Amino acid sequence: MGILTRFKDIMSSNINALLDKAEDPEKMIDQCLRNLNSDLGKVKSETAAVMADEQRAKRQLDECTQEINKIQNYAAKAVSAGNDDDARLFLEKKQTLTARQAELQQIYNSAKSNSENMRAMNDKLVKDIANLEERRNSIKAKMNIARTQEHINQMVSNTSGANNSINAFERMEAKADQMLDRANAMAELNNSSHDSIDDLKAKYDSAPGGDSGIEDELAALKASLGK
C-alpha cells in the first residue's frame, strides 16, 4: 500500500504555501491543478481496488460466520438425536471455523481501514481541485491587474525624461523672455535720450530773437511813420 503513504503527503500539503512561494502564481495554480487531476485519477483507481478488497473480505467473513451458525445447528441436532460423536465432529469443525473467522475479521478490519483512508484522500483531492478551480479565475484576474499596474508604473517612470525636457524648454522660454525684456528696455532708453536732445533744440529755436525777419520789418514800419 505504498500509494497510501504517498497520498498522505498530499492530504497534509499546504497548497497556499506552495502558491506563496511561487514566482508566477498563475502558472503555479495551473500546474497544481494538472498534478492534482493526475493524482485524483490514480487515487480513484486505487480506491476502487481497495474497496473491492474490503467487499471481498466482508463477504468471506460473512460466509464463515454463516457456516459457523450452520455447524452449531447441526451439533445441536446431533445432541438432540443422541449422537454425541457426531456432535463432537461438528463442534471440532466449529472450532476450526471460529479460528478462521478471527483471521478473516482482522483482514476485513485492515481492508476497511484502507478503504476509508483512500475514500478520504479521494474526497480531499476532489475538494482541493474544486477550490483551486474556483480560485484560479480570481488569481488570474489579480495577476492581470498587477501586470497592468506594473505597466502603468513603468510608463510613469518613463515620463520623468519627458518632464526633464519640458522643464528645460520652460527654462529656455524664460531666458528668451528675459532677453526680450532687456532689449525692449534698451530701446526705450535709446528713444528717451534722442527725444530729450530734440526737445532741447526746439527750446532754443523758439527763444526770443529767433525770428529776425519780423523784427526788421516792424522797425522799418515805425520809421516810415515817424515813430
Accessible surface in RSA format (square Angstrom, percent):
REM  Atomic radii and reference values for relative SASA: ProtOr
REM  Chains: A
REM  Algorithm: Lee & Richards
REM  Probe-radius: 1.40
REM  Slices: 20
REM RES _ NUM      All-atoms   Total-Side   Main-Chain    Non-polar    All polar
REM                ABS   REL    ABS   REL    ABS   REL    ABS   REL    ABS   REL
RES MET A   1   107.20  55.5  56.06  37.1  51.15 121.8  36.76  31.3  70.44  93.3
RES GLY A   2    58.58  72.2   0.00   N/A  58.58  72.2  41.58 114.1  17.00  38.1
RES ILE A   3    35.88  20.4  27.27  20.3   8.60  20.7  31.12  22.4   4.76  12.9
RES LEU A   4    15.50   8.6  15.50  11.1   0.00   0.0  15.50  10.9   0.00   0.0
RES THR A   5    93.35  66.4  92.89  94.2   0.46   1.1  62.87  84.4  30.47  46.1
RES ARG A   6   110.70  46.5 104.65  53.3   6.04  14.4  50.14  68.5  60.55  36.7
RES PHE A   7     0.56   0.3   0.52   0.3   0.03   0.1   0.52   0.3   0.03   0.1
RES LYS A   8   112.05  54.7 107.80  66.1   4.25  10.1  54.79  49.3  57.26  61.0
RES ASP A   9    93.69  65.6  89.14  88.7   4.55  10.8  27.85  65.5  65.84  65.7
RES ILE A  10    25.40  14.5  22.96  17.1   2.44   5.9  25.33  18.2   0.07   0.2
RES MET A  11    65.11  33.7  51.96  34.4  13.15  31.3  45.93  39.1  19.18  25.4
RES SER A  12    91.42  77.3  56.71  75.7  34.71  80.0  50.64 107.8  40.78  57.1
RES SER A  13    50.26  42.5  28.87  38.5  21.39  49.3  31.03  66.1  19.22  26.9
RES ASN A  14    91.22  62.9  78.81  76.2  12.41  29.9  27.98  67.3  63.24  61.1
RES ILE A  15    25.19  14.3  21.69  16.2   3.49   8.4  21.69  15.6   3.49   9.5
RES ASN A  16    79.22  54.6  77.84  75.2   1.38   3.3  20.15  48.5  59.07  57.1
RES ALA A  17    35.83  32.9  31.23  48.2   4.61  10.5  35.57  50.1   0.26   0.7
RES LEU A  18    76.57  42.6  74.89  53.6   1.68   4.2  75.19  52.8   1.38   3.7
RES LEU A  19    14.87   8.3  10.86   7.8   4.02  10.1  11.01   7.7   3.86  10.4
RES ASP A  20   122.58  85.9  89.24  88.8  33.34  78.8  32.21  75.8  90.37  90.1
RES LYS A  21   170.53  83.2 139.49  85.6  31.04  73.9  92.13  82.9  78.40  83.5
RES ALA A  22    24.40  22.4   2.80   4.3  21.60  49.1  12.43  17.5  11.97  31.7
RES GLU A  23   179.25 102.9 140.02 105.9  39.22  93.4  62.34 120.6 116.91  95.5
RES ASP A  24    39.57  27.7  35.19  35.0   4.38  10.4  20.99  49.4  18.58  18.5
RES PRO A  25    35.59  25.9  35.59  32.4   0.00   0.0  35.59  29.4   0.00   0.0
RES GLU A  26    38.12  21.9  38.12  28.8   0.00   0.0   6.96  13.5  31.16  25.4
RES LYS A  27   145.26  70.9 141.89  87.1   3.37   8.0  86.94  78.3  58.32  62.1
RES MET A  28    53.62  27.8  49.70  32.9   3.91   9.3  32.51  27.6  21.10  28.0
RES ILE A  29     0.00   0.0   0.00   0.0   0.00   0.0   0.00   0.0   0.00   0.0
RES ASP A  30    30.06  21.1  28.65  28.5   1.41   3.3   8.92  21.0  21.14  21.1
RES GLN A  31    73.45  41.1  73.45  53.7   0.00   0.0  29.68  63.2  43.77  33.2
RES CYS A  32     9.89   7.5   7.93   8.8   1.96   4.6   3.04   7.7   6.85   7.4
RES LEU A  33     6.23   3.5   6.23   4.5   0.00   0.0   6.23   4.4   0.00   0.0
RES ARG A  34   139.05  58.4 129.24  65.9   9.80  23.3  72.10  98.5  66.95  40.6
RES ASN A  35    71.89  49.6  68.69  66.4   3.20   7.7  19.55  47.1  52.34  50.6
RES LEU A  36    16.92   9.4  16.92  12.1   0.00   0.0  16.92  11.9   0.00   0.0
RES ASN A  37    71.57  49.4  61.13  59.1  10.44  25.1  23.60  56.8  47.97  46.4
RES SER A  38    59.72  50.5  43.42  57.9  16.30  37.5  35.15  74.8  24.57  34.4
RES ASP A  39    16.96  11.9  16.96  16.9   0.00   0.0   0.00   0.0  16.96  16.9
RES LEU A  40    20.17  11.2  20.17  14.4   0.00   0.0  20.17  14.2   0.00   0.0
RES GLY A  41    40.45  49.9   0.00   N/A  40.45  49.9  32.76  89.9   7.69  17.2
RES LYS A  42    98.46  48.0  91.21  56.0   7.24  17.2  62.12  55.9  36.33  38.7
RES VAL A  43     0.00   0.0   0.00   0.0   0.00   0.0   0.00   0.0   0.00   0.0
RES LYS A  44   109.42  53.4 102.64  63.0   6.78  16.1  54.33  48.9  55.09  58.7
RES SER A  45    77.66  65.6  63.87  85.2  13.79  31.8  34.95  74.4  42.71  59.8
RES GLU A  46    48.76  28.0  47.54  36.0   1.22   2.9   1.51   2.9  47.26  38.6
RES THR A  47    10.51   7.5  10.51  10.7   0.00   0.0  10.51  14.1   0.00   0.0
RES ALA A  48    62.14  57.1  50.85  78.5  11.29  25.7  56.19  79.1   5.94  15.7
RES ALA A  49    51.76  47.6  42.29  65.3   9.47  21.5  50.56  71.2   1.19   3.2
RES VAL A  50     4.82   3.2   4.82   4.4   0.00   0.0   4.82   4.2   0.00   0.0
RES MET A  51    63.31  32.8  63.30  41.9   0.02   0.0  51.12  43.5  12.19  16.2
RES ALA A  52    45.06  41.4  40.40  62.3   4.66  10.6  42.29  59.6   2.77   7.3
RES ASP A  53    59.63  41.8  56.86  56.6   2.77   6.6  15.19  35.7  44.45  44.3
RES GLU A  54    25.99  14.9  25.99  19.7   0.00   0.0   5.19  10.0  20.80  17.0
RES GLN A  55   110.08  61.6 103.89  75.9   6.19  14.7  36.04  76.7  74.04  56.2
RES ARG A  56   106.36  44.7 106.03  54.0   0.33   0.8  31.39  42.9  74.97  45.4
RES ALA A  57     4.66   4.3   2.84   4.4   1.81   4.1   4.21   5.9   0.45   1.2
RES LYS A  58    80.96  39.5  80.96  49.7   0.00   0.0  54.44  49.0  26.52  28.3
RES ARG A  59   126.85  53.3 122.22  62.3   4.64  11.0  54.60  74.6  72.25  43.8
RES GLN A  60    70.37  39.3  67.53  49.4   2.84   6.8  17.79  37.9  52.58  39.9
RES LEU A  61    13.69   7.6  13.69   9.8   0.00   0.0  13.69   9.6   0.00   0.0
RES ASP A  62    51.53  36.1  50.06  49.8   1.47   3.5  17.25  40.6  34.28  34.2
RES GLU A  63    97.61  56.0  91.47  69.2   6.14  14.6  37.00  71.6  60.61  49.5
RES CYS A  64    10.73   8.1   4.74   5.3   5.99  14.1  10.04  25.4   0.69   0.7
RES THR A  65    46.71  33.2  46.71  47.4   0.00   0.0  41.28  55.5   5.43   8.2
RES GLN A  66   105.27  58.9 103.20  75.4   2.07   4.9  30.47  64.9  74.80  56.7
RES GLU A  67    66.10  37.9  65.51  49.6   0.59   1.4  18.77  36.3  47.33  38.6
RES ILE A  68    15.34   8.7  15.34  11.4   0.00   0.0  15.34  11.0   0.00   0.0
RES ASN A  69    82.97  57.2  81.04  78.3   1.94   4.7  22.19  53.4  60.78  58.7
RES LYS A  70   116.23  56.7 114.45  70.2   1.78   4.2  62.54  56.3  53.70  57.2
RES ILE A  71    13.87   7.9  13.87  10.3   0.00   0.0  13.87  10.0   0.00   0.0
RES GLN A  72    72.85  40.7  72.85  53.2   0.00   0.0  30.68  65.3  42.17  32.0
RES ASN A  73    86.53  59.7  84.89  82.0   1.64   4.0  15.32  36.9  71.21  68.8
RES TYR A  74   109.42  51.1 108.44  61.7   0.98   2.5  60.03  45.1  49.38  60.9
RES ALA A  75     2.94   2.7   2.92   4.5   0.02   0.0   2.94   4.1   0.00   0.0
RES ALA A  76    51.93  47.8  43.51  67.1   8.42  19.2  50.53  71.2   1.41   3.7
RES LYS A  77   136.35  66.5 130.50  80.1   5.85  13.9  83.54  75.2  52.81  56.3
RES ALA A  78     8.95   8.2   3.31   5.1   5.64  12.8   8.53  12.0   0.42   1.1
RES VAL A  79    87.57  57.6  77.71  70.4   9.85  23.7  77.71  67.5   9.85  26.7
RES SER A  80   101.43  85.7  60.93  81.3  40.50  93.3  40.42  86.1  61.02  85.5
RES ALA A  81    72.90  67.0  36.03  55.6  36.87  83.9  48.94  68.9  23.96  63.5
RES GLY A  82    57.67  71.1   0.00   N/A  57.67  71.1  30.46  83.6  27.20  60.9
RES ASN A  83    69.61  48.0  65.00  62.8   4.61  11.1   9.05  21.8  60.56  58.5
RES ASP A  84    77.60  54.4  74.24  73.9   3.36   7.9  17.45  41.1  60.15  60.0
RES ASP A  85   101.93  71.4  98.32  97.9   3.61   8.5  32.89  77.4  69.04  68.9
RES ASP A  86    62.73  43.9  62.06  61.8   0.68   1.6   8.77  20.6  53.96  53.8
RES ALA A  87     4.47   4.1   4.47   6.9   0.00   0.0   4.47   6.3   0.00   0.0
RES ARG A  88   135.92  57.1 134.24  68.4   1.68   4.0  56.13  76.7  79.79  48.4
RES LEU A  89   115.51  64.3 109.72  78.5   5.80  14.6 110.00  77.3   5.51  14.8
RES PHE A  90    60.83  30.4  60.50  37.5   0.33   0.8  60.83  36.9   0.00   0.0
RES LEU A  91    77.21  43.0  76.63  54.8   0.58   1.5  76.70  53.9   0.50   1.4
RES GLU A  92   103.10  59.2  99.54  75.3   3.56   8.5  38.38  74.2  64.72  52.8
RES LYS A  93    98.42  48.0  93.90  57.6   4.52  10.8  51.46  46.3  46.95  50.0
RES LYS A  94    61.38  29.9  61.38  37.7   0.00   0.0  26.51  23.9  34.86  37.1
RES GLN A  95   131.41  73.5 122.62  89.6   8.79  20.9  39.28  83.6  92.13  69.9
RES THR A  96    87.25  62.1  79.66  80.8   7.59  18.1  58.05  78.0  29.20  44.1
RES LEU A  97    22.63  12.6  22.63  16.2   0.00   0.0  22.63  15.9   0.00   0.0
RES THR A  98    61.88  44.0  60.94  61.8   0.93   2.2  56.41  75.8   5.46   8.3
RES ALA A  99    59.14  54.4  49.34  76.1   9.80  22.3  56.73  79.9   2.41   6.4
RES ARG A 100   106.12  44.6 103.40  52.7   2.72   6.5  36.82  50.3  69.31  42.0
RES GLN A 101    48.41  27.1  48.41  35.4   0.00   0.0   8.09  17.2  40.31  30.6
RES ALA A 102    57.87  53.2  49.03  75.7   8.84  20.1  56.28  79.3   1.59   4.2
RES GLU A 103    92.63  53.2  90.68  68.6   1.96   4.7  32.09  62.1  60.55  49.4
RES LEU A 104     5.15   2.9   4.99   3.6   0.16   0.4   4.99   3.5   0.16   0.4
RES GLN A 105    72.09  40.3  72.09  52.7   0.00   0.0  32.25  68.7  39.84  30.2
RES GLN A 106   126.24  70.6 123.02  89.9   3.22   7.7  36.49  77.7  89.75  68.1
RES ILE A 107    88.21  50.2  83.08  61.9   5.14  12.4  87.33  62.9   0.88   2.4
RES TYR A 108    29.16  13.6  29.16  16.6   0.00   0.0  13.24   9.9  15.92  19.6
RES ASN A 109    75.25  51.9  68.73  66.4   6.52  15.7  26.54  63.9  48.71  47.1
RES SER A 110    66.81  56.5  59.60  79.5   7.21  16.6  32.93  70.1  33.88  47.5
RES ALA A 111    10.56   9.7   6.49  10.0   4.07   9.3  10.20  14.4   0.36   0.9
RES LYS A 112    85.67  41.8  85.67  52.6   0.00   0.0  32.69  29.4  52.98  56.4
RES SER A 113    53.81  45.5  51.19  68.3   2.62   6.0  25.91  55.2  27.90  39.1
RES ASN A 114    38.23  26.4  38.23  36.9   0.00   0.0   0.33   0.8  37.90  36.6
RES SER A 115     0.00   0.0   0.00   0.0   0.00   0.0   0.00   0.0   0.00   0.0
RES GLU A 116    82.79  47.5  76.73  58.1   6.06  14.4  25.74  49.8  57.06  46.6
RES ASN A 117    52.91  36.5  50.97  49.3   1.94   4.7   4.24  10.2  48.68  47.0
RES MET A 118     0.00   0.0   0.00   0.0   0.00   0.0   0.00   0.0   0.00   0.0
RES ARG A 119    83.07  34.9  82.43  42.0   0.63   1.5  41.72  57.0  41.35  25.1
RES ALA A 120    44.47  40.9  34.71  53.6   9.76  22.2  41.09  57.9   3.38   8.9
RES MET A 121     2.46   1.3   2.39   1.6   0.07   0.2   2.45   2.1   0.01   0.0
RES ASN A 122    27.67  19.1  27.67  26.7   0.00   0.0   1.56   3.8  26.11  25.2
RES ASP A 123    89.82  62.9  83.27  82.9   6.55  15.5  28.90  68.0  60.92  60.8
RES LYS A 124    50.02  24.4  44.65  27.4   5.37  12.8  45.11  40.6   4.91   5.2
RES LEU A 125     1.36   0.8   1.36   1.0   0.00   0.0   1.36   1.0   0.00   0.0
RES VAL A 126    68.92  45.3  66.56  60.3   2.35   5.7  67.24  58.4   1.68   4.6
RES LYS A 127   151.79  74.0 145.80  89.5   5.98  14.2  93.72  84.4  58.07  61.9
RES ASP A 128    22.26  15.6  21.15  21.1   1.11   2.6   0.95   2.2  21.32  21.3
RES ILE A 129    12.39   7.1  12.39   9.2   0.00   0.0  12.39   8.9   0.00   0.0
RES ALA A 130    47.49  43.7  43.56  67.2   3.94   9.0  46.83  65.9   0.66   1.8
RES ASN A 131    66.26  45.7  63.44  61.3   2.82   6.8  14.34  34.5  51.93  50.2
RES LEU A 132     1.16   0.6   1.16   0.8   0.00   0.0   1.16   0.8   0.00   0.0
RES GLU A 133    76.11  43.7  69.43  52.5   6.68  15.9  14.77  28.6  61.34  50.1
RES GLU A 134   136.03  78.1 110.55  83.6  25.48  60.7  47.99  92.8  88.03  71.9
RES ARG A 135    76.06  31.9  74.63  38.0   1.43   3.4  33.99  46.5  42.07  25.5
RES ARG A 136    73.77  31.0  73.77  37.6   0.00   0.0   2.23   3.0  71.54  43.4
RES ASN A 137   109.08  75.2 102.47  99.0   6.61  15.9  29.70  71.5  79.38  76.7
RES SER A 138    53.22  45.0  44.17  58.9   9.05  20.8  33.68  71.7  19.54  27.4
RES ILE A 139    24.09  13.7  23.92  17.8   0.16   0.4  24.09  17.3   0.00   0.0
RES LYS A 140    62.78  30.6  62.72  38.5   0.06   0.1  25.75  23.2  37.02  39.4
RES ALA A 141    50.40  46.3  44.72  69.0   5.68  12.9  49.40  69.6   1.00   2.6
RES LYS A 142   137.33  67.0 131.71  80.8   5.63  13.4  79.58  71.6  57.75  61.5
RES MET A 143    39.37  20.4  39.10  25.9   0.27   0.7  23.47  19.9  15.91  21.1
RES ASN A 144    84.66  58.4  81.76  79.0   2.90   7.0  25.52  61.4  59.14  57.2
RES ILE A 145   120.88  68.8 118.01  87.9   2.86   6.9 120.32  86.6   0.56   1.5
RES ALA A 146    44.31  40.7  36.25  55.9   8.06  18.3  43.02  60.6   1.29   3.4
RES ARG A 147   105.37  44.2  99.70  50.8   5.67  13.5  58.02  79.3  47.34  28.7
RES THR A 148    78.19  55.6  73.92  74.9   4.27  10.2  51.53  69.2  26.66  40.3
RES GLN A 149    90.42  50.6  89.72  65.6   0.70   1.7  35.75  76.1  54.67  41.5
RES GLU A 150   115.53  66.3 109.28  82.7   6.25  14.9  40.11  77.6  75.42  61.6
RES HIS A 151   113.53  62.0 107.71  74.9   5.82  14.9  76.92  79.3  36.61  42.6
RES ILE A 152    80.33  45.7  80.30  59.8   0.03   0.1  80.33  57.8   0.00   0.0
RES ASN A 153    78.86  54.4  71.80  69.4   7.06  17.0  26.42  63.6  52.44  50.7
RES GLN A 154   102.10  57.1  99.86  73.0   2.24   5.3  34.44  73.3  67.65  51.3
RES MET A 155   104.13  53.9 101.86  67.4   2.27   5.4  91.74  78.0  12.39  16.4
RES VAL A 156    97.03  63.8  92.41  83.7   4.62  11.1  93.27  81.0   3.76  10.2
RES SER A 157    66.55  56.2  53.56  71.5  12.99  29.9  28.29  60.2  38.26  53.6
RES ASN A 158    95.38  65.8  74.00  71.5  21.38  51.5  29.59  71.2  65.79  63.6
RES THR A 159    64.13  45.6  62.87  63.7   1.25   3.0  55.96  75.2   8.17  12.4
RES SER A 160    62.96  53.2  60.29  80.5   2.67   6.2  40.38  86.0  22.58  31.6
RES GLY A 161    38.98  48.1   0.00   N/A  38.98  48.1  34.92  95.8   4.06   9.1
RES ALA A 162    54.23  49.9  43.39  67.0  10.84  24.7  50.59  71.2   3.65   9.7
RES ASN A 163    76.12  52.5  75.13  72.6   0.99   2.4  18.09  43.5  58.03  56.1
RES ASN A 164    96.49  66.5  91.53  88.4   4.96  12.0  26.35  63.4  70.14  67.8
RES SER A 165    73.66  62.2  63.00  84.1  10.66  24.6  37.61  80.1  36.05  50.5
RES ILE A 166    94.98  54.0  93.32  69.5   1.65   4.0  94.93  68.4   0.05   0.1
RES ASN A 167    69.07  47.6  67.69  65.4   1.38   3.3  12.29  29.6  56.78  54.9
RES ALA A 168    36.87  33.9  36.12  55.7   0.75   1.7  36.50  51.4   0.37   1.0
RES PHE A 169   140.76  70.4 134.87  83.5   5.89  15.3 139.33  84.5   1.43   4.1
RES GLU A 170    95.18  54.6  90.29  68.3   4.88  11.6  30.91  59.8  64.27  52.5
RES ARG A 171   155.31  65.2 145.97  74.4   9.35  22.3  74.67 102.0  80.65  48.9
RES MET A 172   122.90  63.6 119.49  79.1   3.41   8.1  91.90  78.1  31.00  41.1
RES GLU A 173    93.61  53.7  87.05  65.9   6.56  15.6  26.48  51.2  67.14  54.8
RES ALA A 174    60.78  55.9  50.77  78.3  10.01  22.8  55.49  78.1   5.30  14.0
RES LYS A 175   115.75  56.5 113.66  69.7   2.09   5.0  60.80  54.7  54.96  58.5
RES ALA A 176    55.06  50.6  48.09  74.2   6.97  15.9  51.48  72.5   3.58   9.5
RES ASP A 177    76.26  53.4  75.38  75.0   0.88   2.1  23.06  54.3  53.20  53.1
RES GLN A 178   108.62  60.7 104.49  76.4   4.13   9.8  29.61  63.0  79.01  59.9
RES MET A 179   120.43  62.4 113.91  75.4   6.52  15.5  99.40  84.5  21.03  27.9
RES LEU A 180   107.27  59.7 102.94  73.6   4.33  10.9 106.87  75.1   0.40   1.1
RES ASP A 181    90.04  63.1  83.87  83.5   6.17  14.6  28.33  66.7  61.72  61.6
RES ARG A 182   169.01  71.0 160.62  81.9   8.39  20.0  46.84  64.0 122.16  74.0
RES ALA A 183    58.91  54.2  45.34  70.0  13.57  30.9  53.81  75.8   5.10  13.5
RES ASN A 184    84.89  58.5  79.28  76.6   5.61  13.5  26.04  62.7  58.85  56.9
RES ALA A 185    50.81  46.7  45.55  70.3   5.26  12.0  49.68  70.0   1.13   3.0
RES MET A 186   113.50  58.8 112.54  74.5   0.96   2.3  96.29  81.9  17.21  22.8
RES ALA A 187    48.73  44.8  44.06  68.0   4.67  10.6  48.12  67.8   0.61   1.6
RES GLU A 188   123.79  71.1 118.66  89.8   5.13  12.2  41.86  81.0  81.93  66.9
RES LEU A 189   116.77  65.0 111.43  79.7   5.34  13.4 111.73  78.5   5.04  13.6
RES ASN A 190    90.16  62.2  82.29  79.5   7.88  19.0  25.40  61.1  64.76  62.6
RES ASN A 191    93.90  64.8  92.53  89.4   1.37   3.3  20.89  50.3  73.01  70.6
RES SER A 192    67.85  57.3  57.70  77.0  10.15  23.4  26.11  55.6  41.74  58.5
RES SER A 193    68.77  58.1  62.44  83.3   6.33  14.6  32.98  70.2  35.79  50.1
RES HIS A 194   117.07  64.0 111.78  77.7   5.29  13.5  75.47  77.8  41.60  48.4
RES ASP A 195    77.75  54.5  76.64  76.3   1.11   2.6  22.91  53.9  54.84  54.7
RES SER A 196    62.44  52.8  51.86  69.2  10.59  24.4  46.05  98.1  16.39  23.0
RES ILE A 197    89.24  50.8  89.23  66.5   0.02   0.0  89.23  64.3   0.02   0.0
RES ASP A 198    60.44  42.3  54.65  54.4   5.79  13.7  26.19  61.6  34.26  34.2
RES ASP A 199    98.04  68.7  89.93  89.5   8.11  19.2  29.16  68.6  68.88  68.7
RES LEU A 200    92.00  51.2  88.12  63.0   3.88   9.8  91.70  64.4   0.29   0.8
RES LYS A 201   127.89  62.4 121.69  74.7   6.20  14.8  77.10  69.4  50.79  54.1
RES ALA A 202    57.06  52.5  49.62  76.6   7.45  16.9  54.19  76.3   2.88   7.6
RES LYS A 203   132.69  64.7 120.48  73.9  12.20  29.1  78.57  70.7  54.11  57.6
RES TYR A 204   146.38  68.3 132.99  75.7  13.38  34.8  94.01  70.6  52.37  64.6
RES ASP A 205   112.99  79.1  88.60  88.2  24.39  57.7  31.00  73.0  81.99  81.8
RES SER A 206    94.71  80.0  59.21  79.0  35.49  81.8  51.88 110.5  42.83  60.0
RES ALA A 207    40.49  37.2  31.51  48.6   8.98  20.4  36.47  51.4   4.02  10.7
RES PRO A 208   140.77 102.6 106.14  96.8  34.63 125.9 118.89  98.2  21.88 136.0
RES GLY A 209    65.29  80.5   0.00   N/A  65.29  80.5  31.98  87.7  33.32  74.6
RES GLY A 210    55.50  68.4   0.00   N/A  55.50  68.4  22.66  62.2  32.84  73.6
RES ASP A 211    86.42  60.5  75.74  75.4  10.68  25.3  36.05  84.8  50.37  50.2
RES SER A 212    75.15  63.5  70.58  94.2   4.57  10.5  38.08  81.1  37.07  51.9
RES GLY A 213    45.76  56.4   0.00   N/A  45.76  56.4  38.15 104.7   7.61  17.0
RES ILE A 214   108.82  61.9 107.05  79.7   1.78   4.3 107.79  77.6   1.03   2.8
RES GLU A 215   103.21  59.3  98.25  74.3   4.96  11.8  34.23  66.2  68.98  56.3
RES ASP A 216    98.86  69.2  91.19  90.8   7.66  18.1  30.70  72.3  68.15  68.0
RES GLU A 217   130.07  74.7 122.91  93.0   7.16  17.1  47.39  91.7  82.68  67.5
RES LEU A 218    83.49  46.5  79.63  57.0   3.86   9.7  83.10  58.4   0.40   1.1
RES ALA A 219    61.16  56.2  51.59  79.6   9.56  21.7  55.69  78.4   5.47  14.5
RES ALA A 220    64.42  59.2  50.72  78.3  13.70  31.2  58.45  82.3   5.98  15.8
RES LEU A 221   104.14  58.0 100.66  72.0   3.48   8.7 103.65  72.8   0.48   1.3
RES LYS A 222   106.39  51.9 106.31  65.2   0.08   0.2  55.31  49.8  51.08  54.4
RES ALA A 223    75.19  69.1  49.89  77.0  25.30  57.6  57.24  80.6  17.94  47.5
RES SER A 224    87.41  73.9  45.54  60.8  41.87  96.5  52.67 112.2  34.74  48.7
RES LEU A 225   115.53  64.3  89.12  63.8  26.42  66.4  94.66  66.5  20.87  56.2
RES GLY A 226    71.49  88.2   0.00   N/A  71.49  88.2  38.08 104.5  33.42  74.8
RES LYS A 227   179.25  87.4 129.16  79.2  50.09 119.3 108.94  98.1  70.31  74.9
END  Absolute sums over single chains surface
CHAIN  1 A    16684.9      14831.3       1853.6       9248.6       7436.3
END  Absolute sums over all chains
TOTAL         16684.9      14831.3       1853.6       9248.6       7436.3
